[in-house]
Amino acid sequence: MIEGLLFNITQRVLSFVNDPAGIMGTGDTPDVVVDVANGVAEGVAAAPPPETGGGDWTFMVVWIGALMIAMYFLMFRGPRKREKKMKEMQASIRTGDNVIVSGGMFGRIADVGEDCFVVEFGTNRGVRIPVLKSDVLGVRDPKLTPPPKVEVIEDKEENK
């Protein structure tokens, strides 16, 4: 969505800059009659060569600056905020919390170390495995409800 918006803005800006009556002026040239055989210009004095966009560099600098700011917000700020939030959550985990690890397994924290948690897995809590703090995705209890029962109704006529 954002890429499409940036594309549309870029297309509109380029069409506005390339328009002779756009940013650079009106596009009018003085009336000059040139005698090709003699190489003499008659009428109004010869006009200086047209500018090749001498004032558009400031616009480009502003445009590139705006793109850099947008890239900062999209590529760097968002992931940093998520990473900071995840580290705060991992620092708040205590012994006895139910967690989910990056492999999709649920467990209970048995011990907290400097850079890892000791997590108990299984219903009998007999399996204790050290897990890096970065591999713990969140504090969450597993939902251990059985799936709903589906009744199968057999048609007696088909069995005959």
Phi, psi and omega per residue, in radians:
M1 nan -0.792 -3.124
I2 -1.201 -0.651 3.133
E3 -1.096 -0.720 3.106
G4 -1.114 -0.687 3.107
L5 -1.119 -0.793 3.121
L6 -1.113 -0.652 3.106
F7 -1.106 -0.789 3.141
N8 -1.095 -0.743 -3.141
I9 -1.113 -0.762 -3.141
T10 -1.084 -0.760 3.138
Q11 -1.094 -0.720 3.141
R12 -1.172 -0.702 3.137
V13 -1.143 -0.770 3.139
L14 -1.126 -0.681 3.117
S15 -1.188 -0.565 3.122
F16 -1.260 -0.682 -3.135
V17 -1.225 -0.682 -3.093
N18 -1.349 -0.228 3.127
D19 -1.240 2.170 -3.126
P20 -1.063 -0.481 3.141
A21 -1.679 0.235 -3.072
G22 -1.513 -2.194 -3.028
I23 -1.141 -0.656 -2.973
M24 -1.386 -0.117 3.134
G25 2.400 -2.860 -3.062
T26 -1.540 -0.307 -3.138
G27 1.493 0.063 3.133
D28 -1.329 2.463 3.046
T29 -2.085 2.587 3.129
P30 -1.175 2.653 3.122
D31 -1.340 2.030 3.134
V32 -2.316 2.283 3.083
V33 -1.822 2.171 -3.103
V34 -1.943 2.215 3.057
D35 -1.562 1.861 -3.023
V36 -1.163 -0.640 -3.088
A37 -1.138 -0.748 -3.090
N38 -1.693 -0.236 -3.133
G39 1.244 0.520 -3.097
V40 -1.987 2.406 3.087
A41 -1.672 2.309 3.128
E42 -2.031 2.768 3.107
G43 1.656 -2.315 3.141
V44 -1.217 2.586 -3.133
A45 -0.991 2.635 -3.103
A46 -1.066 2.326 -3.108
A47 -1.389 2.607 3.058
P48 -1.143 2.768 -3.138
P49 -1.036 2.514 -3.092
P50 -1.116 2.600 3.120
E51 -1.214 2.582 -3.141
T52 -1.760 0.513 3.111
G53 1.669 0.790 -3.104
G54 -1.125 -0.436 -3.091
G55 -1.703 -0.065 -3.059
D56 -1.461 -0.110 3.133
W57 -1.175 -0.580 3.118
T58 -1.177 -0.668 3.106
F59 -1.104 -0.729 3.140
M60 -1.147 -0.667 3.114
V61 -1.106 -0.764 3.117
V62 -1.122 -0.732 -3.128
W63 -1.119 -0.768 3.111
I64 -1.141 -0.685 3.077
G65 -1.064 -0.736 3.123
A66 -1.134 -0.681 3.096
L67 -1.149 -0.673 3.113
M68 -1.120 -0.719 3.119
I69 -1.129 -0.742 3.109
A70 -1.105 -0.713 3.115
M71 -1.124 -0.657 3.112
Y72 -1.041 -0.842 -3.115
F73 -1.166 -0.656 -3.077
L74 -1.394 -0.644 -2.998
M75 -1.760 -0.489 -3.010
F76 -2.004 -0.811 -3.007
R77 -1.185 -0.777 -3.129
G78 -1.059 -0.915 3.112
P79 -1.080 -0.613 3.105
R80 -1.124 -0.707 3.122
K81 -1.134 -0.739 3.114
R82 -1.124 -0.693 3.137
E83 -1.147 -0.718 3.120
K84 -1.115 -0.742 3.120
K85 -1.104 -0.714 3.126
M86 -1.139 -0.723 3.126
K87 -1.143 -0.671 3.086
E88 -1.109 -0.729 3.132
M89 -1.129 -0.759 -3.128
Q90 -1.168 -0.556 3.111
A91 -1.275 -0.413 -3.092
S92 -1.543 -0.071 -3.124
I93 -1.263 2.329 -3.122
R94 -2.128 2.954 3.096
T95 -1.062 2.323 3.127
G96 1.720 -0.163 3.116
D97 -1.308 2.476 3.014
N98 -1.506 2.273 -3.076
V99 -2.281 2.876 2.991
I100 -2.079 2.338 -3.130
V101 -1.744 2.979 -3.037
S102 -1.117 -0.345 3.091
G103 -1.409 -0.069 3.125
G104 1.594 0.173 -3.113
M105 -1.705 2.500 3.084
F106 -1.670 2.570 3.095
G107 -2.790 3.085 3.124
R108 -2.070 2.388 -3.133
I109 -1.234 2.140 3.113
A110 -1.713 -0.573 -3.111
D111 -2.712 2.619 3.135
V112 -2.010 2.135 3.098
G113 -1.817 -2.974 -3.123
E114 -1.229 -0.824 -3.127
D115 -2.154 0.130 3.122
C116 -2.591 2.842 3.032
F117 -1.921 2.578 2.949
V118 -1.740 2.020 -3.018
V119 -1.931 2.339 3.062
E120 -1.609 2.197 3.116
F121 -1.966 2.702 3.074
G122 1.690 2.835 -3.118
T123 -1.332 -0.450 3.120
N124 -1.612 -0.016 3.090
R125 1.003 0.559 -3.125
G126 -1.618 -0.218 -3.079
V127 -1.803 2.019 3.132
R128 -2.021 2.143 -3.091
I129 -2.260 2.294 3.031
P130 -1.282 2.332 -3.102
V131 -2.254 2.370 3.080
L132 -1.041 2.544 3.133
K133 -1.078 -0.573 -3.129
S134 -1.218 -0.313 3.135
D135 -1.523 -0.090 3.087
V136 -1.528 2.071 -3.058
L137 -1.507 -0.483 -3.134
G138 3.065 2.934 3.066
V139 -1.579 2.077 -3.063
R140 -2.791 2.364 3.060
D141 -1.526 2.423 3.084
P142 -1.294 2.531 3.066
K143 -1.626 1.852 -3.051
L144 -1.778 0.684 3.107
T145 -1.488 2.463 3.130
P146 -1.238 2.692 3.108
P147 -1.159 2.684 3.141
P148 -1.138 2.539 3.132
K149 -1.365 2.422 3.138
V150 -1.905 2.171 3.133
E151 -1.500 2.323 3.106
V152 -1.839 2.094 3.133
I153 -1.798 2.032 -3.128
E154 -1.615 2.441 3.097
D155 -1.537 2.127 -3.062
K156 -1.188 -0.480 -3.102
E157 -1.245 -0.533 -3.131
E158 -1.263 -0.476 -3.114
N159 -1.381 -0.191 -3.092
K160 -1.395 nan nan
